[in-house]
Amino acid sequence: MSTSGVRVRIAPSPTGEPHVGTAYIALFNYLFAKKHGGEFILRIEDTDATRSTREFEQKVLDALRWCGLEWKEGPDVGGPYGPYRQSDRKDMYQPFAQELLDKGHAFRCFCTPERLEKMREEQRANGKPPGYDGLCLRYSAEEVTAKMDAGEASVIRMKIPTEGACEFNDGVYGDVSIPWSSVDMQVLIKADGMPTYHMANVIDDHLMKITHVARGEEWLASVPKHILLYRYFGWDEPKFMHLSLMRNADKSKLSKRKNPTSISYYSALGYLPEALMNFLGLFFIQIAEGEELLSMEELADKFDPDNLSKAGAIFDIQKLDWLNGRWLREKLTPEEFIARTIEWASENGRLTEGLKLAQSRISKLGELPNLGGFLLSSDVGLTPASFGGLKTSPAETLEIINTVQADFEKMPEWTTESIDQELRAVADKLGKKLRVVTPPLFIAMSGSQRSLPLFDSMALLGRSVVRQRLKIAATVVASMVGAEK
Ligand code: GLU
Protein backbone atom coordinates (compact mmCIF):
# COMPACT_ATOMS: atom_id res chain seq x y z
CA MET A 1 0.00 0.00 0.00
CA SER A 2 1.04 3.55 -0.61
CA THR A 3 2.52 5.11 2.50
CA SER A 4 1.80 8.66 1.42
CA GLY A 5 -1.70 8.07 0.08
CA VAL A 6 -0.57 9.53 -3.25
CA ARG A 7 -2.24 7.76 -6.14
CA VAL A 8 -1.73 8.77 -9.74
CA ARG A 9 -2.73 7.22 -13.00
CA ILE A 10 -2.19 7.07 -16.71
CA ALA A 11 -5.51 6.73 -18.49
CA PRO A 12 -4.87 5.95 -22.14
CA SER A 13 -7.60 5.63 -24.73
CA PRO A 14 -6.76 2.64 -26.92
CA THR A 15 -7.64 4.30 -30.21
CA GLY A 16 -4.36 4.13 -32.09
CA GLU A 17 -0.70 3.23 -32.04
CA PRO A 18 0.75 3.94 -28.57
CA HIS A 19 2.09 7.48 -28.76
CA VAL A 20 5.32 8.81 -27.23
CA GLY A 21 3.10 11.51 -25.68
CA THR A 22 1.44 8.78 -23.63
CA ALA A 23 4.82 7.53 -22.47
CA TYR A 24 5.76 11.11 -21.56
CA ILE A 25 2.66 11.63 -19.40
CA ALA A 26 2.95 8.12 -17.98
CA LEU A 27 6.57 8.75 -17.05
CA PHE A 28 5.65 11.95 -15.23
CA ASN A 29 3.04 10.10 -13.21
CA TYR A 30 5.37 7.19 -12.58
CA LEU A 31 8.13 9.48 -11.29
CA PHE A 32 5.62 11.42 -9.23
CA ALA A 33 4.46 8.22 -7.55
CA LYS A 34 8.02 7.06 -6.99
CA LYS A 35 9.03 10.39 -5.52
CA HIS A 36 6.14 10.38 -3.06
CA GLY A 37 6.13 6.69 -2.23
CA GLY A 38 2.74 6.59 -3.90
CA GLU A 39 1.06 4.32 -6.39
CA PHE A 40 0.94 4.47 -10.16
CA ILE A 41 -2.05 2.83 -11.78
CA LEU A 42 -3.23 2.27 -15.33
CA ARG A 43 -6.82 2.65 -16.46
CA ILE A 44 -8.07 2.05 -19.97
CA GLU A 45 -10.50 4.73 -21.14
CA ASP A 46 -12.41 3.07 -23.94
CA THR A 47 -15.72 4.91 -23.74
CA ASP A 48 -15.34 5.75 -27.42
CA ALA A 49 -16.42 2.30 -28.56
CA THR A 50 -16.12 3.08 -32.25
CA ARG A 51 -12.42 3.95 -32.07
CA SER A 52 -11.18 1.77 -29.20
CA THR A 53 -9.93 -1.74 -29.88
CA ARG A 54 -8.51 -4.55 -27.76
CA GLU A 55 -5.60 -4.77 -30.20
CA PHE A 56 -4.61 -1.17 -29.46
CA GLU A 57 -5.17 -1.73 -25.75
CA GLN A 58 -2.72 -4.63 -25.78
CA LYS A 59 -0.27 -2.48 -27.69
CA VAL A 60 -0.53 0.33 -25.13
CA LEU A 61 0.14 -2.10 -22.31
CA ASP A 62 3.07 -3.68 -24.17
CA ALA A 63 4.53 -0.31 -25.12
CA LEU A 64 4.34 1.16 -21.61
CA ARG A 65 5.77 -2.00 -20.15
CA TRP A 66 8.59 -1.88 -22.72
CA CYS A 67 9.26 1.62 -21.41
CA GLY A 68 9.81 0.12 -17.97
CA LEU A 69 6.76 1.79 -16.44
CA GLU A 70 5.26 -0.82 -14.15
CA TRP A 71 1.79 -0.17 -12.75
CA LYS A 72 0.49 -1.45 -9.44
CA GLU A 73 -3.11 -1.77 -10.61
CA GLY A 74 -4.47 -2.12 -14.11
CA PRO A 75 -6.70 -4.17 -16.42
CA ASP A 76 -4.05 -6.88 -16.76
CA VAL A 77 -2.89 -7.04 -13.13
CA GLY A 78 -6.14 -6.27 -11.33
CA GLY A 79 -6.29 -4.35 -8.06
CA PRO A 80 -8.72 -3.30 -5.34
CA TYR A 81 -10.59 -0.68 -7.37
CA GLY A 82 -11.21 -2.66 -10.56
CA PRO A 83 -12.24 -3.27 -13.15
CA TYR A 84 -9.68 -0.96 -14.74
CA ARG A 85 -11.23 -0.84 -18.19
CA GLN A 86 -14.10 1.61 -18.52
CA SER A 87 -16.16 -0.58 -20.84
CA ASP A 88 -16.16 -3.18 -18.05
CA ARG A 89 -17.41 -0.53 -15.61
CA LYS A 90 -20.27 0.53 -17.86
CA ASP A 91 -23.04 -0.17 -15.36
CA MET A 92 -21.34 1.77 -12.57
CA TYR A 93 -21.92 5.19 -14.13
CA GLN A 94 -25.69 5.19 -14.54
CA PRO A 95 -26.57 5.57 -10.81
CA PHE A 96 -24.26 8.57 -10.60
CA ALA A 97 -26.00 10.15 -13.58
CA GLN A 98 -29.33 9.48 -11.89
CA GLU A 99 -28.03 11.16 -8.73
CA LEU A 100 -27.19 14.28 -10.74
CA LEU A 101 -30.63 14.25 -12.38
CA ASP A 102 -32.31 13.85 -8.97
CA LYS A 103 -30.30 16.71 -7.48
CA GLY A 104 -31.14 18.92 -10.46
CA HIS A 105 -27.51 19.16 -11.61
CA ALA A 106 -28.17 17.43 -14.90
CA PHE A 107 -31.01 17.19 -17.39
CA ARG A 108 -32.21 14.99 -20.18
CA CYS A 109 -31.71 16.35 -23.66
CA PHE A 110 -33.90 15.04 -26.46
CA CYS A 111 -32.39 17.12 -29.25
CA THR A 112 -31.83 15.14 -32.42
CA PRO A 113 -28.44 15.13 -34.14
CA GLU A 114 -30.10 17.13 -36.96
CA ARG A 115 -31.27 19.84 -34.58
CA LEU A 116 -27.83 20.03 -32.95
CA GLU A 117 -26.19 20.32 -36.34
CA LYS A 118 -28.54 23.14 -37.31
CA MET A 119 -27.85 24.90 -34.01
CA ARG A 120 -24.10 24.63 -34.60
CA GLU A 121 -24.46 25.95 -38.11
CA GLU A 122 -26.34 28.98 -36.82
CA GLN A 123 -23.74 29.54 -34.12
CA ARG A 124 -21.02 29.41 -36.73
CA ALA A 125 -22.90 31.77 -39.05
CA ASN A 126 -23.40 34.28 -36.20
CA GLY A 127 -19.80 33.99 -35.03
CA LYS A 128 -20.94 32.57 -31.68
CA PRO A 129 -18.87 30.00 -29.77
CA PRO A 130 -20.16 26.45 -30.25
CA GLY A 131 -22.09 24.91 -27.37
CA TYR A 132 -25.45 23.50 -26.44
CA ASP A 133 -28.09 26.25 -26.25
CA GLY A 134 -30.07 24.71 -23.39
CA LEU A 135 -33.31 24.12 -25.29
CA CYS A 136 -34.23 20.99 -23.31
CA LEU A 137 -33.83 22.75 -19.96
CA ARG A 138 -37.38 24.01 -20.43
CA TYR A 139 -39.09 20.62 -19.98
CA SER A 140 -40.94 19.88 -16.74
CA ALA A 141 -40.42 16.57 -14.96
CA GLU A 142 -43.77 15.36 -16.35
CA GLU A 143 -42.83 16.28 -19.88
CA VAL A 144 -39.54 14.44 -19.53
CA THR A 145 -41.32 11.33 -18.22
CA ALA A 146 -43.83 11.48 -21.07
CA LYS A 147 -41.06 11.72 -23.64
CA MET A 148 -39.17 8.86 -22.02
CA ASP A 149 -42.33 6.74 -21.91
CA ALA A 150 -42.89 7.48 -25.57
CA GLY A 151 -39.45 6.00 -26.22
CA GLU A 152 -37.76 9.23 -27.33
CA ALA A 153 -33.98 8.90 -27.36
CA SER A 154 -32.12 11.17 -24.96
CA VAL A 155 -28.72 11.98 -23.55
CA ILE A 156 -27.94 13.36 -20.10
CA ARG A 157 -26.19 16.71 -19.97
CA MET A 158 -24.71 18.56 -17.01
CA LYS A 159 -25.94 21.99 -16.00
CA ILE A 160 -23.39 24.79 -16.03
CA PRO A 161 -23.56 28.00 -13.97
CA THR A 162 -24.57 30.96 -16.10
CA GLU A 163 -22.40 33.52 -14.34
CA GLY A 164 -18.92 33.89 -12.95
CA ALA A 165 -15.86 31.79 -13.57
CA CYS A 166 -14.33 28.54 -12.44
CA GLU A 167 -11.22 29.32 -10.42
CA PHE A 168 -8.70 26.65 -9.64
CA ASN A 169 -5.06 26.11 -9.03
CA ASP A 170 -3.11 24.00 -11.44
CA GLY A 171 0.22 22.53 -10.37
CA VAL A 172 1.84 23.76 -13.58
CA TYR A 173 -0.26 26.74 -14.71
CA GLY A 174 -0.84 28.22 -11.24
CA ASP A 175 -4.11 30.09 -10.70
CA VAL A 176 -6.50 29.64 -13.58
CA SER A 177 -9.85 31.28 -14.17
CA ILE A 178 -12.18 30.05 -16.90
CA PRO A 179 -15.54 31.82 -17.35
CA TRP A 180 -18.53 29.50 -17.09
CA SER A 181 -19.92 31.11 -20.21
CA SER A 182 -17.23 29.30 -22.19
CA VAL A 183 -18.09 25.90 -20.72
CA ASP A 184 -20.49 23.67 -22.65
CA MET A 185 -23.38 21.72 -21.10
CA GLN A 186 -21.41 18.55 -21.55
CA VAL A 187 -23.12 15.28 -22.42
CA LEU A 188 -22.44 12.89 -19.54
CA ILE A 189 -24.35 9.83 -20.71
CA LYS A 190 -24.78 9.16 -24.41
CA ALA A 191 -27.99 7.91 -26.01
CA ASP A 192 -26.69 4.33 -25.90
CA GLY A 193 -26.18 4.57 -22.14
CA MET A 194 -22.38 4.81 -22.33
CA PRO A 195 -20.74 7.57 -20.33
CA THR A 196 -18.63 10.18 -22.06
CA TYR A 197 -14.95 10.59 -21.24
CA HIS A 198 -15.69 13.45 -18.78
CA MET A 199 -18.21 11.51 -16.74
CA ALA A 200 -16.30 8.25 -16.60
CA ASN A 201 -12.99 9.99 -15.95
CA VAL A 202 -14.23 11.94 -12.92
CA ILE A 203 -16.15 9.04 -11.40
CA ASP A 204 -13.25 6.65 -11.88
CA ASP A 205 -10.66 9.06 -10.53
CA HIS A 206 -12.85 9.42 -7.44
CA LEU A 207 -13.61 5.72 -7.00
CA MET A 208 -9.98 4.81 -7.64
CA LYS A 209 -8.90 7.36 -5.01
CA ILE A 210 -6.69 9.30 -7.40
CA THR A 211 -5.07 12.20 -5.55
CA HIS A 212 -3.22 13.93 -8.41
CA VAL A 213 -4.24 14.16 -12.05
CA ALA A 214 -1.26 14.87 -14.29
CA ARG A 215 -2.09 14.92 -17.98
CA GLY A 216 -1.56 16.86 -21.19
CA GLU A 217 -2.35 20.56 -21.39
CA GLU A 218 -5.10 19.84 -23.94
CA TRP A 219 -7.31 18.87 -20.98
CA LEU A 220 -6.91 22.16 -19.10
CA ALA A 221 -10.07 23.60 -20.64
CA SER A 222 -12.04 20.56 -19.41
CA VAL A 223 -11.14 21.14 -15.76
CA PRO A 224 -14.20 23.36 -15.04
CA LYS A 225 -16.53 20.54 -16.11
CA HIS A 226 -14.61 18.09 -13.98
CA ILE A 227 -14.46 20.35 -10.93
CA LEU A 228 -18.17 21.01 -11.25
CA LEU A 229 -18.88 17.28 -11.27
CA TYR A 230 -16.77 16.81 -8.13
CA ARG A 231 -18.75 19.61 -6.47
CA TYR A 232 -22.11 18.26 -7.62
CA PHE A 233 -21.24 14.89 -6.09
CA GLY A 234 -19.77 16.49 -2.97
CA TRP A 235 -16.37 14.86 -3.53
CA ASP A 236 -12.90 16.27 -2.97
CA GLU A 237 -11.24 17.06 -6.24
CA PRO A 238 -7.73 15.85 -7.03
CA LYS A 239 -4.85 18.23 -7.57
CA PHE A 240 -4.55 18.97 -11.28
CA MET A 241 -1.31 19.30 -13.21
CA HIS A 242 -1.39 20.01 -16.92
CA LEU A 243 1.87 19.33 -18.68
CA SER A 244 2.97 21.14 -21.79
CA LEU A 245 2.69 18.97 -24.85
CA MET A 246 5.71 17.73 -26.68
CA ARG A 247 6.39 19.75 -29.79
CA ASN A 248 8.29 19.44 -33.04
CA ALA A 249 11.37 21.62 -33.47
CA ASP A 250 9.18 24.22 -35.23
CA LYS A 251 7.00 24.36 -32.06
CA SER A 252 4.01 22.71 -33.76
CA LYS A 253 2.23 19.95 -31.86
CA LEU A 254 4.06 16.65 -32.14
CA SER A 255 2.30 14.82 -34.91
CA LYS A 256 3.11 11.80 -36.97
CA ARG A 257 3.18 13.89 -40.13
CA LYS A 258 6.40 15.53 -38.96
CA ASN A 259 8.02 13.12 -36.54
CA PRO A 260 7.35 9.47 -35.90
CA THR A 261 5.22 9.45 -32.76
CA SER A 262 4.67 5.78 -32.11
CA ILE A 263 6.59 4.15 -29.30
CA SER A 264 6.89 1.07 -31.52
CA TYR A 265 8.83 3.10 -34.09
CA TYR A 266 11.51 3.89 -31.53
CA SER A 267 11.72 0.34 -30.28
CA ALA A 268 11.88 -0.99 -33.86
CA LEU A 269 14.78 1.33 -34.66
CA GLY A 270 16.77 0.17 -31.69
CA TYR A 271 16.39 2.93 -29.18
CA LEU A 272 16.76 1.57 -25.69
CA PRO A 273 13.76 2.13 -23.45
CA GLU A 274 16.14 3.48 -20.82
CA ALA A 275 17.36 6.12 -23.28
CA LEU A 276 13.83 7.06 -24.33
CA MET A 277 12.79 7.43 -20.68
CA ASN A 278 15.96 9.38 -19.98
CA PHE A 279 15.17 11.68 -22.91
CA LEU A 280 11.54 12.22 -21.84
CA GLY A 281 12.47 12.54 -18.18
CA LEU A 282 14.81 15.46 -18.92
CA PHE A 283 11.72 17.50 -19.86
CA PHE A 284 10.65 17.48 -16.21
CA ILE A 285 13.81 18.08 -14.28
CA GLN A 286 16.34 20.83 -13.96
CA ILE A 287 19.92 19.65 -14.34
CA ALA A 288 23.24 21.16 -15.21
CA GLU A 289 25.00 20.42 -18.48
CA GLY A 290 26.94 17.21 -18.30
CA GLU A 291 24.41 15.52 -16.00
CA GLU A 292 22.10 14.30 -18.74
CA LEU A 293 22.69 10.56 -18.61
CA LEU A 294 20.19 9.36 -16.02
CA SER A 295 18.58 6.06 -15.13
CA MET A 296 14.99 5.83 -13.97
CA GLU A 297 16.16 5.80 -10.33
CA GLU A 298 18.26 8.89 -10.90
CA LEU A 299 15.41 10.63 -12.70
CA ALA A 300 13.12 9.91 -9.75
CA ASP A 301 15.75 11.26 -7.35
CA LYS A 302 16.08 14.51 -9.24
CA PHE A 303 12.36 14.84 -9.98
CA ASP A 304 10.79 17.73 -8.12
CA PRO A 305 7.18 18.51 -9.06
CA ASP A 306 7.40 21.89 -7.31
CA ASN A 307 10.28 22.87 -9.48
CA LEU A 308 9.52 21.55 -12.92
CA SER A 309 11.68 22.49 -15.85
CA LYS A 310 10.34 25.55 -17.63
CA ALA A 311 11.89 24.60 -20.96
CA GLY A 312 9.38 23.53 -23.57
CA ALA A 313 9.26 19.85 -24.42
CA ILE A 314 10.82 19.89 -27.87
CA PHE A 315 11.09 16.45 -29.38
CA ASP A 316 14.63 16.74 -30.68
CA ILE A 317 15.55 13.45 -32.34
CA GLN A 318 19.22 14.38 -32.48
CA LYS A 319 19.26 14.69 -28.73
CA LEU A 320 17.53 11.33 -28.41
CA ASP A 321 20.14 9.80 -30.75
CA TRP A 322 22.91 11.32 -28.70
CA LEU A 323 21.48 9.98 -25.45
CA ASN A 324 20.80 6.58 -26.94
CA GLY A 325 24.35 6.38 -28.23
CA ARG A 326 25.63 7.22 -24.78
CA TRP A 327 23.42 4.55 -23.22
CA LEU A 328 24.73 1.98 -25.69
CA ARG A 329 28.36 2.95 -25.14
CA GLU A 330 28.47 3.86 -21.48
CA LYS A 331 25.76 1.97 -19.68
CA LEU A 332 25.79 -1.50 -21.23
CA THR A 333 28.48 -4.12 -20.71
CA PRO A 334 29.51 -5.92 -23.93
CA GLU A 335 27.45 -8.95 -22.81
CA GLU A 336 24.41 -6.78 -22.19
CA PHE A 337 24.91 -5.05 -25.50
CA ILE A 338 24.96 -8.39 -27.35
CA ALA A 339 21.92 -9.69 -25.49
CA ARG A 340 19.97 -6.50 -26.10
CA THR A 341 20.89 -6.51 -29.80
CA ILE A 342 19.66 -10.06 -30.28
CA GLU A 343 16.48 -9.27 -28.36
CA TRP A 344 15.91 -6.19 -30.53
CA ALA A 345 16.54 -8.03 -33.82
CA SER A 346 14.10 -10.73 -32.80
CA GLU A 347 11.38 -8.24 -31.86
CA ASN A 348 8.14 -8.83 -33.72
CA GLY A 349 9.62 -11.94 -35.36
CA ARG A 350 11.80 -9.86 -37.65
CA LEU A 351 14.81 -12.15 -37.42
CA THR A 352 13.16 -15.56 -37.57
CA GLU A 353 10.32 -14.66 -39.93
CA GLY A 354 12.71 -12.64 -42.08
CA LEU A 355 15.05 -15.63 -42.34
CA LYS A 356 12.17 -17.88 -43.37
CA LEU A 357 11.27 -15.46 -46.12
CA ALA A 358 14.90 -15.31 -47.28
CA GLN A 359 15.67 -19.04 -47.31
CA SER A 360 14.38 -19.72 -50.81
CA ARG A 361 15.90 -16.58 -52.27
CA ILE A 362 19.63 -16.93 -51.64
CA SER A 363 22.47 -19.06 -52.86
CA LYS A 364 24.73 -18.34 -49.91
CA LEU A 365 24.17 -16.99 -46.41
CA GLY A 366 26.39 -14.02 -47.10
CA GLU A 367 23.63 -12.59 -49.27
CA LEU A 368 21.36 -12.28 -46.26
CA PRO A 369 22.43 -8.83 -45.07
CA ASN A 370 21.85 -7.31 -48.51
CA LEU A 371 18.59 -9.09 -49.07
CA GLY A 372 16.99 -8.79 -45.64
CA GLY A 373 19.00 -6.11 -43.87
CA PHE A 374 16.24 -3.59 -44.52
CA LEU A 375 14.08 -5.34 -41.93
CA LEU A 376 16.47 -4.13 -39.24
CA SER A 377 18.01 -1.03 -40.77
CA SER A 378 17.11 2.39 -39.39
CA ASP A 379 17.69 3.99 -42.79
CA VAL A 380 17.50 2.33 -46.21
CA GLY A 381 19.25 5.28 -47.86
CA LEU A 382 16.59 6.30 -50.39
CA THR A 383 17.73 8.73 -53.09
CA PRO A 384 16.22 9.67 -56.48
CA ALA A 385 18.52 7.04 -58.00
CA SER A 386 16.77 4.33 -55.94
CA PHE A 387 13.58 5.04 -57.92
CA GLY A 388 15.39 5.50 -61.24
CA GLY A 389 14.67 2.09 -62.78
CA LEU A 390 10.89 2.17 -62.37
CA LYS A 391 8.47 1.88 -65.27
CA THR A 392 6.14 4.41 -63.64
CA SER A 393 6.92 8.12 -64.03
CA PRO A 394 7.86 10.03 -60.86
CA ALA A 395 4.39 11.61 -60.84
CA GLU A 396 2.73 8.20 -61.05
CA THR A 397 5.08 6.76 -58.45
CA LEU A 398 4.24 9.63 -56.14
CA GLU A 399 0.53 9.07 -56.63
CA ILE A 400 0.96 5.40 -55.74
CA ILE A 401 2.96 6.18 -52.61
CA ASN A 402 0.59 8.93 -51.47
CA THR A 403 -2.48 6.78 -52.00
CA VAL A 404 -0.98 3.87 -50.13
CA GLN A 405 0.12 6.18 -47.33
CA ALA A 406 -3.37 7.62 -46.85
CA ASP A 407 -5.14 4.27 -47.15
CA PHE A 408 -2.80 2.53 -44.71
CA GLU A 409 -3.82 5.06 -42.05
CA LYS A 410 -7.39 3.80 -42.29
CA MET A 411 -6.52 0.13 -41.85
CA PRO A 412 -7.72 -1.22 -38.53
CA GLU A 413 -5.56 -4.33 -38.66
CA TRP A 414 -1.93 -4.73 -39.65
CA THR A 415 -1.26 -8.19 -41.00
CA THR A 416 0.17 -9.68 -44.19
CA GLU A 417 -3.38 -10.44 -45.35
CA SER A 418 -4.82 -7.00 -44.60
CA ILE A 419 -1.86 -5.32 -46.33
CA ASP A 420 -2.32 -7.62 -49.33
CA GLN A 421 -6.01 -6.69 -49.55
CA GLU A 422 -5.33 -3.02 -49.09
CA LEU A 423 -2.73 -2.86 -51.84
CA ARG A 424 -5.04 -4.70 -54.23
CA ALA A 425 -7.73 -2.16 -53.40
CA VAL A 426 -5.27 0.69 -54.06
CA ALA A 427 -4.35 -0.83 -57.43
CA ASP A 428 -8.06 -1.03 -58.34
CA LYS A 429 -8.64 2.50 -57.20
CA LEU A 430 -5.76 3.80 -59.32
CA GLY A 431 -6.78 1.63 -62.28
CA LYS A 432 -3.34 -0.01 -62.29
CA LYS A 433 -2.16 -3.59 -62.09
CA LEU A 434 -0.87 -4.76 -58.70
CA ARG A 435 2.51 -5.47 -60.31
CA VAL A 436 2.73 -1.79 -61.28
CA VAL A 437 1.82 -0.58 -57.80
CA THR A 438 4.23 -2.76 -55.84
CA PRO A 439 7.68 -1.91 -57.29
CA PRO A 440 7.81 1.63 -55.86
CA LEU A 441 6.77 0.17 -52.52
CA PHE A 442 9.50 -2.47 -52.62
CA ILE A 443 11.97 0.36 -53.06
CA ALA A 444 10.39 2.52 -50.38
CA MET A 445 10.68 -0.33 -47.88
CA SER A 446 14.05 -1.82 -48.77
CA GLY A 447 15.88 0.61 -51.02
CA SER A 448 15.93 -2.06 -53.72
CA GLN A 449 13.52 -3.73 -56.12
CA ARG A 450 14.97 -7.09 -55.26
CA SER A 451 14.02 -7.88 -51.71
CA LEU A 452 11.78 -10.09 -49.63
CA PRO A 453 8.04 -10.46 -50.31
CA LEU A 454 6.46 -7.07 -49.87
CA PHE A 455 3.33 -7.77 -47.81
CA ASP A 456 5.17 -9.97 -45.32
CA SER A 457 8.00 -7.46 -45.06
CA MET A 458 5.59 -4.61 -44.36
CA ALA A 459 3.86 -6.68 -41.70
CA LEU A 460 7.21 -7.43 -40.05
CA LEU A 461 8.43 -3.85 -40.25
CA GLY A 462 5.30 -2.68 -38.48
CA ARG A 463 2.95 0.15 -39.21
CA SER A 464 5.05 2.95 -37.78
CA VAL A 465 8.25 2.06 -39.66
CA VAL A 466 6.30 1.58 -42.90
CA ARG A 467 4.68 4.97 -42.37
CA GLN A 468 8.06 6.63 -41.94
CA ARG A 469 9.60 4.91 -44.98
CA LEU A 470 6.66 5.88 -47.17
CA LYS A 471 7.00 9.43 -45.93
CA ILE A 472 10.69 9.52 -46.84
CA ALA A 473 9.97 7.89 -50.21
CA ALA A 474 7.27 10.48 -50.92
CA THR A 475 9.72 13.29 -50.21
CA VAL A 476 12.40 11.79 -52.45
CA VAL A 477 9.99 11.11 -55.32
CA ALA A 478 8.37 14.54 -54.94
CA SER A 479 11.80 16.10 -55.51
CA MET A 480 12.02 14.09 -58.75
CA VAL A 481 8.61 15.33 -59.87
CA GLY A 482 9.73 18.86 -59.09
CA ALA A 483 12.97 18.35 -61.04
CA GLU A 484 11.06 17.17 -64.13
CA LYS A 485 9.13 20.40 -64.47
N1 GLU B 1 -8.18 9.18 -21.88
C1 GLU B 1 -7.59 10.47 -21.85
C2 GLU B 1 -6.47 10.52 -22.86
O1 GLU B 1 -6.14 9.51 -23.43
C3 GLU B 1 -7.04 10.72 -20.46
C4 GLU B 1 -7.06 12.14 -20.07
C5 GLU B 1 -6.85 12.24 -18.58
O2 GLU B 1 -5.77 11.83 -18.13
O3 GLU B 1 -7.76 12.68 -17.89
O4 GLU B 1 -5.91 11.55 -23.14
Boltz pocket constraint, residues with backbone or C-beta under 6 A from the ligand:
constraints:
  - pocket:
      binder: B
      contacts: [[A, 9], [A, 10], [A, 11], [A, 12], [A, 13], [A, 45], [A, 201], [A, 214], [A, 215], [A, 216], [A, 219]]
      max_distance: 6.0
